[in-house]
C-alpha cells in the first residue's frame, strides 16, 4: 500500500482558512488531513514522509490552455515531444493539463488529437493529460491574433464529428457570432466538451445568445476579442458582466495589464477566474528568433517573457503557472487563500474533472504542489507520488 505523509505545511482547502498541519495520501488519494502535528501512528509504513517546512500546500495546478514549450508543440503530433512538454509542466506545479491545438487543416488537427489522446491515463514524472483543447479552427479572422487565417473556417457537423471521433476532447474555443459555429457548439457540448468563446468579434447580444448554445467561458480574456465600449460592451463586457461565463486570463502582465486583471477579479471573483499560460513552442528557451509552424519567426524579447510575431502581434506567452498565480494574487490585491482556486479548481470544474482533482478534499486524488513564499515550486505530487522535486 502506497502512503505519503506531508508534515508542517500550510494547507489550502475549500471553504475555510488555511492552516498549518499534515496531509496523508494513501493509494493515490487524499486519505486525511488535519491541523497541527500528525498522529504518530500515521508515520508507520509510509513510503515517503515530506517536511513541508511551513510552505504552502496547494492542489496541483490545472492548465487548460497551453500549446508547447522547449521547441515542441502539440501540433507536432510527436509522442516524444508531448512527453517533453508534460515533463516541463510538472516542474512548474502543473499536475493536469490540456494540450492545446492551433488553427490548422483537418488532417493536422486530427493527428494532434490522436497523438495527445494516447497519453490520457498514463502516469509518470510528468503532468497528466486529461484530453485536448481545440483552439480553433472556427474563429473570426478579424480577431485571429497569431492564428493562421488561411485555415480559419466555419464549422460543419461533419468536421465536428471527425474531431470528436479522433480522440478525447475536453474543451474547444469557437467564435459564437456565426450560426454554423453555434450549431457546432451544441454538437460539442452534447459530447461533454466545454465550450469557450475565443478569437471572436461577437457583440454583447451574441454573447447573451451563446449562453443558450452551451458556451460557458471566454478564451484569454481581453485578447483576441471585441473590446468594451459604453454603447457596445462586446465580448469583454459580456465576459465580465454575464454570470454564465468563466474567464481565462494570461497573467504575465503583458497580455493583460495588472489593472485589467484586478477588474476581472472584482467582476468575476474567485469562482470564475481561470488562470492559464497559453505557452507556445519557444517557451523555456533562451532569447532569440524561433520558427513558427509556417516558417515565419517568433520574436522573443530579451526579458524572456514576451513572444511576438515580426509584425508585433503577441503570439502566446512564456508564462508558467506559478508565475501567473503570483502575478494575479498581487494584481488582484488579494491573498493566496482567495486566489488559489483560480489556478486549479475553477479549471477542473470547467472541464468536468473536479470530482477527482483540483482541490484538497478527502477522497480526491492526491495531486498537490508545494510552493515557497516566493511562489517557487519545491515539489509536485501526482496521485500521491513525488513527480518533481526542487533540491535548490
N, C-alpha and C positions, 0 to 999 in steps of 0.2 A: 504493500500500500504506500503510495507516494504522499509524503507530508512535508509541507514547508511552513515554517513559523517565522513571522516577521515581528520583531520587538521594537519598542521605543520609536514608533513612527507617529507622525501627526496624520490622522486618518480623516478623510473627507467622504461623507456619506449623504444620501438624500435626506432632506427634512430635518437636519439637526446641525448644531455647531460642530466644527472639527474638534478632535480630542486626541491626546497623546495616549497611545495604547498599543495593542497587539492584534495580529490577524493570523488565523490558521487556514492554510489551503490544504485540502485533502482530496485526492482523486480528482484533480483538475479544477475543483470548485472551491468557493469560499465556504468553509465549514462553520467558522465562528470568528468573532472579533469582540474586543471589549476595551474598556479604559484601564489605564494603569499597567501594572505588571501582569504578565501572563501566568496562569496557574502552572506550577512546576510539573504537574503531570502531563501537560501539553508538550513538554520538551522531550518526552520519551519517544523513541523510534522515529524521530524526524530525519528526513533526508537532508534537509538544509535548515539552518537557523540563521536568520539575517538580522543584524543590528541596524535599525533604521537611523540611528544617530540623531533622532529628533527631526529628521527631514520629512517632507510632505509625501504621503502615500495617496495617490490618486488612481481612479480607474484608468486603464491604458487608453491612450488617445485613439480616436476613430477618425480617420481622414477619408472622406467620401469623394474627394476631388483632387486627384494627383496623377500626373501623366508619366513622370520619369525622373531620372537623375543619373549622374555619373556617366553621361553619354548614352544612356539607354532610354527607351521609350516603350510604352505599352504597344504602340503601333508597329514596333519591330516584330511582334509576334514570335519572339525568341524565348524559349524557356529559361536559358541561362541568364538572359537579361532581366526577365521578370524576377528571378531569384535574386539578382544583384540589387534591383530596386527594393525588393522586400527586405533584404539584409540592411540596406541603408536606413529604411524607415524604422526598423527595430532599435537602431542606435539613437533614435530621437523620440523614443517613448511610444511609438505607434504600435498597438497590438492588433488592430484590424484596419484594413483599408480597401478601397475600390480602385483598381487600375482603371484609368480613365482614357478613353479614346479621343482622337481628334477627328474633325470632319474629313472624310475620305470616301472613296468609292465603296460599293457594296462588298467587293471581294476582299479588299484590305481590312475593312471593318470586321467581316466575318472571321478572317484569320486571327485578328487580335482577340476577338471574343472567345474563340475556341482555345487559343493558347492560354490565356489567363484563367479561363474556367477550369483548366486541368489542375490548377493549384488550389482550388476550393477544397477544403477538408485536409490539406497537407499541413504538417506541423514540423517545426524545427527552429533553428536560431534565426528566424526571420518573421516579419509581420504576417499575420493571417490575411488571406484574401477571401472576402465574403461574396464576391461577384464583381460585376463591372458597372461602371458609369459611362454611358454613351454621351459624350459632349458633342452633339450634332448627330447627323448632318442636317437636321431640319431647323435651320436658322433663318434669320433675315440678313441678307448680305449687307444691308446698310449698317448693321452693328456687328460686323464679322470679327473685329479685333484682329487677332493674328490667325484666325481660322482661314482655311483655303476657300476662297469664294467660288472657284470652279466646281467644287464638289457640294456646295450648299444647294439644297433642293427641297421641294415639298414632299411630305411623307406620302407613301402609298401603303395600303393594307398588306400588299404582297411583301414589300420590303420589311415592314414591321414584323411579319411572321417569320421571315428569313432570319432576322436578328434574334428573335426570341428562341428559335429552334437551334441557333448556333451555340448557345451556352447559357450561363447564369447571369442574368441582368438584374441589377438591384435599383438602378437609377438611370434616368435619361433627362437631358436638358433639351428643351424644344421652344421655339418661338410660337407663342399662342395666338398671334394675330391672324393666322391663316386657317380657314375651315378644315383643310386637309390635315393640318397638324393637330387640331382639336380632336379629330377622329382618331388619329394615331395615339394621342394621349389616352383616350378611352381604351384602346386596344392594350396598351402597355399597362395601364392601371388595373385592368381586369386580370392581367397576368401577375399582378403583385409588384409591379415596378413602380418606384417612387418617381413622380413627375415634377420637374422643375422648369421654370421659365428662364430661358437664357439666350444671350445674343439676339435680343429682341427689341423691336421698335414699337411695341404694343402701347396702346393708350390705357388710361386708368380703367375705362369701360371694358377693354379687352381683358384686363387683369381680373375684374369682377366676374366676367363670363368664364374665364379659365378655371376658376374655382369649381364651377359646375361640371367640369370635364376631368377632374382628378388632379389638377395642379395643387401642390402643397408647399412649394418652396421656390426660391429665387436664386439663380446661379450667380456667384461672385457679385454681390450687391454693389451698386454704383458703376460697375464695369460691364461693357457690352450691353447697354440697355438705355432706353429713353429716360432722360433725367426729369427732375421735378421742376415745374413752374406753377405759379399760383392759379393759372387758368387750365392747365393740363398737367395733372400730377404724374402722369406717365407710370412706368414700371417702378421707379424708385418710390413714388408716392403710394402706389398700390402695395408694394412690399412692406413699407413702414406703417401703413395705417390699416390694412386689412388683416384681421386676426387669423385668417386661414393660412397665412404664409409664414414659413420659417425663412431665414435669410442666411445663405452662405456669406462669408466675408473673409477676405485675404488681409490679414493684419500685419503686413510688412511695412506699414507707414508709407508705402509708395502707391499701391493700388487704391488705398483709401486713407485720407488724412485722419490724424488722431481725432479731430473734432467730428468727422463723419462716423468714425467708429463709436464715439460717445453718443451720437444721435441714434445709431442703431440700438445701442444698449438701452437708452432711455425709452425708445418706442417699442422695441420687441421684448426686452427683458431677458432674464436668464433662461427662459424656456424655449425661445425661438431663434436665438443666435447660434449659428453653426460655424465654427472655425475650420477653415480648410487651408491647404498650402498652395494648390494649383501649381505644384512643382513641374518643371519640364526638363528636357534632356540635359542642358548644361548645369543644372543644379548640382552643387557639391564639387564642381570642377574649378580650377584656377581661372582668374580673369582672362578673357580673350574672346575671339570670334569662333562660333561653332555652327556647323551646317544644320540647316533646318531640313524638314522632310523633302522639300522640293529643290534643295541645293543652295538656297539663299542662306544668309547668315543671321544668327542671333548676335546682338552686341551686348556683352556683359560689362557692366560698369566696374570701375576699379574698387568699389566697396564690396563687390562680390554678392550683391543682393538684388541688383536691378537688371532685368533681362529685356532687351528691346530689339525689334527689327531694325534694319538700316533706316527705315522711314521714321523711326522714333516711337512707333507703336509698341506699347507694352505687350510682352509675349509670355505670359505666365510668370511664375516667381521662382526664387531660390530660397523661399521661406521653409523653415521646419516648424513642426507643430509646437514644440516647447517655446520657441521664439514668438510664435503667433500668440500663444496664451499669455506670455509675459507682456507683450505689447498691448494686447487687448485689455488685460487687467489694469494696466497703468492708465491707458487712454479712457477707459470707462470710469476711472476714479472709483474702482470697486475693489473688493477683496477677493482672494482666491476662493474663499468659501462661497462667494456669489457667482464666480465665473467658471469654476471647474467643469461644470456640465456642458459648457459651450464647446469643450474640446473632446467630449466623449458621449455623454448620454443623449444629447439632442440629436446628434448624427445617427446614433444607434436607433433611436425612435423613428427617424425619417425612413430608414431602410429596413425597419421591421426586425431588428435583432436585439432590441433592448430587453427582451425576456431572458437573454443569456449573457449579455455583456453590456458595458457602458456605465456601470455604477458599482460601487462596493455594497453589495447586499448578499445575505446568506443565500446560498443555492445558485448564485450566478457563477460563471466561470471566473477563475482567479486570473484575470487579465489586469495587470497593475503596472504602474510606473512610479518610481521613487525619484523625486526631484529635490535638489537642494534649494536654499533660499534665493539663489540667483536664477532658478528655473533650469539649471543644467541637469540633464538626465544622468542618474547614477546607476539605475538598474531598471531593466524592463523584464517583466514576468508574464509569461503567456501560459495560461492554463496550469498555473502553479509551479512552472519550471522557469528558472532564470534563462532568458534568451539573449540578454545583453547585460554586461557588467562593466562599468567605467571605473577603472582602477586608479585614475588620477585623483 
